[in-house]
Amino acid sequence: MHGMWLGFGRRFSVNAGEWTLTWQEGSTRKSAQRGYYEQI
């Protein structure tokens, strides 16, 4: 998926940008979850 985001800055300026969500893996196993958690 992809799209645009819109928000307000501290001085009421309007900020916008693009975002992308990419499919990584369909597994819900604990080992797969741990692999993503440890990347942070």
N, C-alpha and C positions, 0 to 999 in steps of 0.2 A: 504494500500500500504506500501511497505517497500523498502529500497534501501540503497545506500552508498553515502556519500558526500566526496568531496575532495577539499582541499584548501591549501593555502600557509600561513605560519606564518611570523612574523616580520623579522626573520633572514633567510628567504627563505627555511625554513624547510617545508616538505610536511605533512599535517595533513589529517587524514581520519577518518571516523566513520560511524556508521549505523544510519538511521532515520526510523521512523514509523509514518504513518498517519492513525489515527483510526476514523471511522465514529462515530459521537456523536449524532446528531439529524438532521432531515430533515426539521424542521420548520424554516420559515423565518419571523415569527411573531416578532413584536417589543419586546414583553416580553421575548422571547427566546434569542434574540440578546442582550438584556439588562442583562440577566443572565450570559452570557459569558463575556461581557464587564466589569461587576462589579467584576469578579474573579481576575482581574489583580492587 
